[in-house]
Amino acid sequence: MTAAALQIAIILHLALVLFIVKIDLKHRVRLPNTPGRALNVNFVLIAFSAAFLALTALSWVRADYPGYVDEWMAVLAGRDPWLDEPSRKSFSAYGPLFNVLAPLVLLNPLANKLLFASLYLAYVTWLIKDFAPRRGFVTLSRPWLGLWLLNPFPWVEIAHLGYSDVLVALACVAAVHSLLEGKDRVSGTCLALGILLKFMPIVILPFLVLSERRFHVRLLGFCIGVVIFGFSVSVVVWGTSTFLPLTLAMTRYPYFSIYDVFDSTRPLDWLEKPLLVTAGVGVFAWFVLWRTELTLSAALAVSVTLLFYRVGYINYYMVPFFLILHWVVSQWEQSETHSVLAALLAGCFALLAFADLIHWTMGQFYSSIIVFKFLLGLGLLVGLAQFSVKPSL
């Protein structure tokens, strides 16, 4: 089974190489005097992709990925994926679109994990080879290598643990990027797909709808329409249990969050909703007042939600991680000189990755990790908020 997974990884790596070649052909006229630099970047990306896919295939299944496989097997067997089966390790908290991934399990249990990894690699390749040159970026910059390629966060969360949050993160980035390019319908559709995978992306909907100080009615209409259509199809196939994850998201017991640290006899999870509403309104007011760049505003909105949500899994930070990567590249002409920003972002996500490794491998220091993670999230939020009001970024 591992050998078959490695064969799939080789095919996916070949596809990534062809993707790099295609981008080079696209930019051949735009950057005619940088063939040496382009080749060096290509070599780094090809080697990086090979190592990332190899780790993905060889690290097998860990963390929540066995639960993913159980859910997909339930779908293939014709059972309800949201009902608690005796063989299932946990109750599913995913949206109906997550079930569409089930057929790939027939190819190989690791097929979806390899898909997550290859999509991340394609995203990084697109950022560095396609999007970045349009923002004044030609070659790899050392201060930012710690965030793009060397940061352990995607290596741990995607390649090693196999979390599916990469799909939600890509949907959010696609929604923001499409809106910035004036494609309201595409933006609304992408955000709807993210919501149908995992409901968290809904927190950035107000920022998209009211960006540029105007109401994007087409974006809102497409988002609502696609979400309604997706849930309707799911209800036809699986019934009203489709909505069970919504109830779970609002009522699940606090776990791995700051509320979980306090004495269980006096839980403070009743503070969650007031804190979430207050923090969310505050970030939106910040967005309106300072006219914060859209991608950064979306990252702030998701980050503050993760900070005060009752469940605090570290893999949830994949969404702000992807958004921040896009923001850094889109603001490259200004961010190139901000080594402090590079150190802050790379350091925060690297420490989050190490905290998650300790959590899954050692199973100790539970409360300490939660407090440490909360302080890291708070530091990331404050740092991004400070950079958002500086005129140079």
N, C-alpha and C positions, 0 to 999 in steps of 0.2 A: 504493500500500500504506500509506503514511503517512497519506494522507487517510482511508482506511478505518479506520485505528487511531484517528484523531482523532474519527471518528463514534462508535466504540465508547466512547471516553473521555467523550464528551458524554452518552451513554446511562447510563454508570456514574455520572457526576456527578449526573444527574437522580435516579438511585436513591438516592444519598447525601443529596440534598436532601429527598427523601421520607422517608428514614430519620430525618433531623433533625426533620421535622414530626411524625412519629409519636411520637418521644420527647417533644417538647413537649406533645403532647396527653396523653401518659401522665402528665406531671408538672405539668399545668396546675393541678390542685387542690393539689398539694404546695407549689408556689412561686407563689402567686397575686399576690404583691406585687413581683415582679421581672421584669415584661415588658420594661422597657428593657434590663436586663442580659442577658436571654435573647436579645433581638434582636441586641445587640452581639456576643455569643458566636456566634450563628448566622451573622452576616455574616463574622466572622473564619474560621469553619470552612468556609463555602461558598467563600470566596476562596482559602483555603489548599488545599482539595481541587481546585479548578479549576487552580491553578498546578501542583500535584503531578502531576495526571493529564496535563497538557499536557507537562511535562518528560518524563514516562514515555513518551508517544507520540513525541515529537520527538527523543529521544536515541537512538532506534533500538536496535540490539543490541550489547552490549559484554560484556567479561569472559567469564564462563562461559555466558552466555545462548545464544550460538551452539551450544555443546555440548548445551544442553538441547534446542534445536530439532532437532539431529541425532538425539538419542536418541528424541524423540517421532516423528520421521519414520521411524526404524527400527521403532518399534512399529506405526505405521500401515502400513508395508510388510510386516508379518508377520515381521520379523527379530527376533533375540534382542537386546534392548536392552543386555545386559550384556557381550556379546562385542565384542572390539576390532575394529571394522570399519575398513577403510582410509580411508574418508571421515570417520571420527570423529576429533576432535582429542584426546580423552582417554578413559580408561576410566571407566565410570559407577560412582559410589560411592553411588547412591541406592537406596532401598528400592522394593519393588514398587508401592506406592501412587502413587509419582511418575509411573508410566506411565499412570495414569488421566487425566492432564492432556493426553495426546496429541491427542484429538479437537479440542480448541480451536485447534490449529494450522491446521486446515482452514479455520477462520473467518478467521484472520489470524495471521501469525507472532508478532505482538506481543500477541495476545489474553491469553496467560498472564501476560505482564509487566504488563499493565493489570489483570489479576485480582489479582496480588500487591499492586499499588499500592492498588487499591480496598479490599482486605481490610484493609490497614494503616490507611487513612483511616476505614473503618468502625470499627475498633478504637479509634482515637483519639477518634472521635465518641462512641462508647459510653462511653469512660472519662470524658470531659468532660461529656457531656450526661445520662448515665443513672446510671453508677456513682458518680461523684463527688458529685452532690447528696445521695446517701444517706449520704455520709461527711462531710457538713458543708461541702462545697465548692459555691459558687453561681456565681462568676464567675471569669474567667481571672486568675491571679496572676502578676505580672510576673517574680518570681524563677524561676518554673518554666516560663515560655514558652520559655526556652532549651533545655529538655529536651523539651517536648511538640511545639512547632510549628516553632521556629526552628533546632533542632539539625540540622546538616548530615548527620548519620549516616544517617537514613532517606532523605534526598534523594539521597545518593550511592549507598547500597547497594541501595535499592529502585527509586527513580525513574530514576536514571542507569544503574546497572549491572544492575538487574533480577534480583537474587538471589532464589532461591526459599525462603530460610531463614525468610521471613515465615510460611510455612505451618507449619513446625515450631514456631516461636515461639508462634503462636496456639494450636496444639494443647497446648503446655505450659501456657500461661496458662489455657486452658479446663479443663485437668485440675486445676490448683490451685484455680481459682475454684469449680469444681463441688464439690470436696471441702470447701472452706470453707462451702459452702451445704448440706452434708450429702448430696450426691448422689454416693455412692460408685461406682455403676455407670457413670454418665456420666463421672466422672473417670477411671476405668480405661479406658473406651472411647476418650476423647480422647487419653490418653497413648499408648495402643496405636496410634492413627492417626499420632501423631508419630513413633513408633518405626518404623512401616511406611514413613514418608517418608524419615527419616534416623535412624540408630540412636542418636544422641547422647542423646535424651530419657530413655533407660533409666537414666541416672545419677540422676535425681530420683525414681525409683520407690521406693527405700527410705524417702525422706523422706515420701512420700505414704502409703505403707503403714503406717508407724509414727508418723504424726502424732497429736497429742493423746494421746500415751502409750497408745495402744491399737492393736491389729492390725486393719487394714481388709481383711478377708478377701475381701469382695465386690469391692473395687477391684482387688485382686491377681488374683482369678479372672477378672474381665472383661478386664483388661489381657492376661493370658496367653492367654485364649480368643480374643480378637480378633486378636492377633498370630499365633497358630497358624493361625487361619482364613485370614488374609491371605496368609501364606507358602504355605499349602496350595493356595490358588487359583492363586497365582503359579507354583508348581511344576507344576501341571496345565497351565497355559498355556505357560510358557517353560522348564520343566525345572529341573534342579538348579543351573543358572547363577544362579538367584535368590539363592543364598548366596554368590556371588563377592564382593559388596561387603563382607560380613562379614570375609572373609579379607583383603581390601584394607585395611579399617579397622585391622586389627591388624598388618599387615606392610608397609604402604606406606612408601616412602623418606621420611625427614624433609624437609619443605619448608616454608619460611616460618615456621619455629618456632625456638626458641632452640637446638635441637640442630643446626640447619642452619648456624649461625654458625661452629661450630668446624671445625677442620681435617678435611677429608674423609678423610684417612689415619688419623685416630683418632676416628671418630664416637662420640658419646656417647648415641646413641639407646637404648642398652641401659639407660640410667637412666630411660627414660620410664615403664615399667610400675611399678617400685618407687616413683617419685615420684607417679604417679597414684593408686596404692593408698594410699600414706601420706597424701597430701593429701586424698583422698576420705574416708578414715576419720577424719581430723582434723576435717573440716567436719561430718561426721555426729556426732562426739562433741561438737562445739560446739553443734550443733542440740539434742542431748539435754541437755547440761549447762545451757545458758542458755535453753532453751525458746524458741529463736528463732522469730519469725513464719514461717509456712510459705512464703509467697511469697519472702521474703528468703532463706530457707534454700535454696530451689530455685535462686535466682539465684546464690548462693554456690557451690552444687554444680556448676552449669554453668560458672561463671567459673573455678573451680580446675581443672576438666577441660580447658578451653580453654588455660589457662596452661601446662600440662605435656603436652598432646597433641602428637604428632609432626608434625602438620600444623596450621599456625597461620593459616589464612585469616581476614581481619578480618571477613568477612561472617558467620562463625560467632557473632560477638557479638550478632547480632540476637536470639538467644534470651534472654540475660540482659537486653538492652535492653527487651524487651517485659515481662519479669517485673518489672523495676525500675519501669517505668511503672505497672504494676498495684499494686506495693507502696507506691509513693509516694502514690497516690490512696487506697488502702485505709487508710493511716495518716495521712490528711490532717490530722486535728485536731492531731496531734503534729508532722508534718513541715512544716506551713505556716510555722513560725518558723525553720526550719533553712536559712538562706540558704547556709551553708557546704556542706551536703549538696547543694543545688541546683547550686552552682558546681562541686563535685567531679564530679557525675554528668554535667552538661552539658559540662564541659570535657573529661572523659575520652573521651566518645563523639564529640565534635566533632574532637578530635585524631586519633582512630582513623579518622574519615572522611577527613581531610586526608592521613593517611599512606597510605590505600588509593588516593586519587586520584594521589598522587605515584608509587606503585607501578605503577599501570596506565597513566598518561600518559607518565611520564618513563623508567620502567624503570631508574632509577639508585638509588644509595644503598640497595642491597638489604640488606646487613648492618645498616646504621644503622637502617633502618626496623624490622627484626626486633627489635633491642634496644630501640628506642623503644616498639614495640608491647608487648613483654614488660613493660617498666617501667610502662607505662600500665595493663596488665592487673593487675599486682601492686598498683599503687596503688589501683585500683578495688576489688580484693579486700580489701585492708587497711582501706580506708575503710568499706566495707560491714560488715566484721566488727566494727569499732569501734562503729558506730552500732547494731549488733545487740545489744550488751550494755548500752546505755544505757536506763534505765527509762522515759525520756520518748519513746522511739521504738520 
